[in-house]
Amino acid sequence: GEGLADNCDAAAALTLEALRGIPDAFNEEIHALRPHGGQVRVAANMRRLLKGSRFTTVPGEKRVQDAYSLRCIPQVHGATRDALEHARMVLEIEINSVTDNPLLFRETGEVHSGGNFHGQPLALVFDYLSCAVAELAGISERRIERLVNPCLSGLPAFLSFNGGLNSGFMLAHYTAAALVSENKVLAHPASVDSIPTSANQEDHVSMGANAVRKALVILENGWRVLGIEALCAAQGVDLSDVEGTGLGEGTGAVYRTIRERISQMTEDRIIHKDMDAAYELLKEGVILRALEEGGICLS
């Protein structure tokens, strides 16, 4: 999840440039007034990624302010980061705990029956994690919509160099929307359910295993959606006819890394291959390593 969050910041920054967004929303003073840890970290990441960019604009030049999916990147991505940090804390306690029953205490020779086996801490935190990761995918899909919609982007419809017979990234957006919709179903909490068993001795259970299984699917879907955003953002940059020149210090590295593996789409082709390549690029940590090699470490 933490790797997904880092990559989400990187893709979002590239999207902001493709849409000529306003980086003033990431001003350090704004976030000092609402100092949630994740929010402050994401705002700092955005400033690092966009430093030196000539692809951004200022309030009033193109618009007074950006839509929430761009302007509120630190608040949304940051809240997910805080959730991930909480989940890590719970998991670290869990893996270093004793959950057997009964428990035998060697020093005293006593045997005690208890409930350390109950999965409620994990069930709740994985439900929380599911919602947090689903939100990363959700806001990413909204940025994809802004990229492919000419009424919002100022770019050619569906990011196609040659419209008409070419549908561009229309079906890529369909895929992202479908995955986000699936996440909404899966994000329903498992931990609010319980089915008594064992002659009603086990009369309240956590359903934690279901929470974990759903969280894994949501996480996988999140990587897929984010890969689509990265593809669309790079194509949006290409449609500005500058081949990535003028990008920020971090986003330039992101763009070049994408283009090393995936060429721009000038005519329609089987797009799932590009989506698979982008997914692998992100999940394998290639983009984050490229940023680190350029001296940019996301926090």
N, C-alpha and C positions, 0 to 999 in steps of 0.2 A: 503494500500500500504506500509506503513512503517513497519508493521509487516511482510509482505512478504519480504521486503528488509533485515530485520534482519535474518529471517530464510534462506534467500538465501546465506548470508555470512556463516552461520553455515553449510549448506549443501555443499557449495563450499569448505570449509576447509576440510571436511571429504573426499570429492572427491580428493582433492590434496594429502591427505595422502594415499588413496587407490592407487593412480597413482605414488606415490613416487615423488611428486613434489618438487620444489625448493622454499622455503620461502624467499630467498634473495630478491625476487621481492617486498616484503612488507617492506623492510628496511625503517625506518623512514626518513633517509636522502634523499632517492629518492623522496619521496612525498613532502618534504619540498621545493623542487625545482619547483614543480607545484602544489601549495597549494589550489586546489579546495577543498572546505569544505567536500563534500561527499567523495572524493577520500582519503583524509587524515583520515577520520573516518573509512572507510572500511579497509584501510591498518592497522590501529590500532586494529580493530576487528580481522583481520586475525592473527595478532601477539598474541593477547590474546587467541584465540581459539587454536593456534598451539603451544603455549608455552610448552616446555618440550617434544615435540613429538620426537620419534625415528623412525617415519614413513617417514620422509622427507629426502631429499638428498641435496647435494651442487653442484654448477656449475662444470661441467666436470666429475662428478662421473658416472652419467647415461646419461646425455645430457648436452649441454652447457646452454640451456635455455628451458623453457617450452613453449608450444603453447599459443596463445593469451588467450584462454578461461580459462587458469590458471594464466598466468603471468599478465594479464590485469584485473584481478578481481577488484582491487580498482578503476581503471579508468572507467570500465563499470558500476559496481554496484554503484560507487560513483556518476556518472553522473545521474543515476536514482534517487538517494537520493536527489540530488540538485533539480531535477525536482519536486519531491514530496514536498520538502520544499517550492518551489515557489507556487505549487498548494495549499498548506495549507494557505499561506499568502493571496492568492486571495480569497479563500473560507471564511477566517475569515473576510475579508473586506465585502464580499457579505452578509453574514448572519447578519452583523451589519449595513446594509445599508437600505435605503428606496427606493423601486423600483416601487412605485405606479405612476399612471399618470391619471389625473393631480395631482399636489401637492398643498396642502392647507397650507399656512403659518399663524399660529394662531397669531403670534406677530404683523404681519402687515395687516392681513386679505387678503393678495394677493393670487391669484391662478395662478399657472404657469404650462404650459404643457411642457414636456421634454421627454427625452428618457432613463430614468434610468432603464426602464424595459428591455432594449435590452440585450440579453444574450451573447454578443460577448466575454466579459472577461471569462465567464465560458466555452463557446464553445472552445475557443483557449486553455485554460488551461487543459481541459479534453482531447482534441486531443493530447496535449503535454504529458499528463499523460499516455494516451494509448500507445504512442510510447515508453515511458520510461519503462513501465511495460512489454510491449512486448519484449523489449531488455533483461530484466532479464530472461524471459522465453527462449529467443533465445540462450543466452550464456549458460544457464543451459542445454538445449538440446545438445549443442556442447560438454559439459562435459560428458553427458550421452553417446554420441557416442564414446568418448575416453575410457570410462569404458567398453563398450560392445565389442569394436573392438580389437581383440587380437594383431593386427599389431601395435596398438598404446599404448595398456595398459600393455602388458606383462602378462596379466591375461588370464585365459581360455576364449574361445569364448563365448560371450553373458553371461558371468559370471556364467556359468553352472558348477556345481561340476561334473556332469556326462553328457558329450556331446553325440552326436549321436542322440538318440531318444528324448533327452531333448533339448528344445529350449531356456531355461533360460530366460533372460530378453529381448529377441529379440522383442517380441510383446509389452513389456512395452515401448521400444524405439519407436516402430511404433506409439504408442499412443502419446508420447511426440512430435514426429515430426508432427503428424496430428494437434495437438493443436497449435503448433507454427505456422504452415502454416495457420490455421484459423486466428490467431492473425495478421498475415501479411495482410490479407484481411481487417480485422476490423480496423486496424490502419490507414487506409486511412482517412484523416481528413474530418470530417463532416462540419467543419466551413468554408470550401472554397465553399460550396454550398449555394444557396439561391433561393427560388421560390417566386416571388412577389404574393401577394394576396390583398384582400380588395380594388378592383378597382385600384390597383397599389399604394395605399396609403402606404401599408406595403411592400415597394419595395426592402428592404434588410433585411433579417432575419438571425439569427445566426446558426440555426439548432443545438443549444446547447443541446436540449433534446436527439437528436441522438448521439451526442458526449458522453454524460453521459451513455447512454444505452450501447454503444459499449465498453466504458471503463470498465463497470462492468463485461461484458463477458470476456474481456481480462484479467482482474484481477483474475477472477475465473479460467480461463485456466492456468494462471501463477501459482496458488497454486497447480494445478494438476501436472504440469510439474515438479515443485520443489519437490513434494512428490515422483515422480519417481526417480529424482536424488538422494534423500536421501536413497531410497531403494537400488539403484544400488551402491551407495558409501558404505553402510554398507555391502553389499554382497562382494564388492571388498576387504574390510578389512578382511572379513571372509576367503576369498580365499588365503589370506596370511598365514593362519593357526596359527594365534596368538590370536584369540578371543578378539581383541580389546586392548591387552596389548601393551604398548608403544605409545598409542595415546596421543595427546596433552591434556592439562588440560581441555580445552573446548570441543574439538572433542570427547574425551573419554566420556563425559557426553552426547553428542549428540548420539553417537553410542549406549550407554547403554539404553538410552530412547527409541530409535527405537527398540532395541531387546527385551525390556520389553513387547512390544505390537505385534511385528512381528518377527517371527522366521526366521532364514536363510533358503533359499530355496535349499534343496539338491536334490529334484526331482521336475519336473514340477507339478504345481497345478494351480487352477483358480486364475490368478494373479490379476484380478481386485479387489479382496477382499483385497489384500495387498496394492494395489494402493489407495483404499478408506481409509484404515487404516492410511497410511502415510499422505494422504491429511488431515485427521482429526487431526492427531498428530501435524501437522504444524499449521493448521488454528486455532486450539483451544489454541495455545500458550504453549503446553506441553513442547516442547523442550526449548523454551526461559525461562520458569519457572525453568526447570532443570538446565540451565546454571546460572540463578540468584541464585539458592540455593547453587551452587558451588562457588559463589562469582564472577561470570563473567557476567557483564552487557554490552550488545552490544549497541553502541551509534549510 
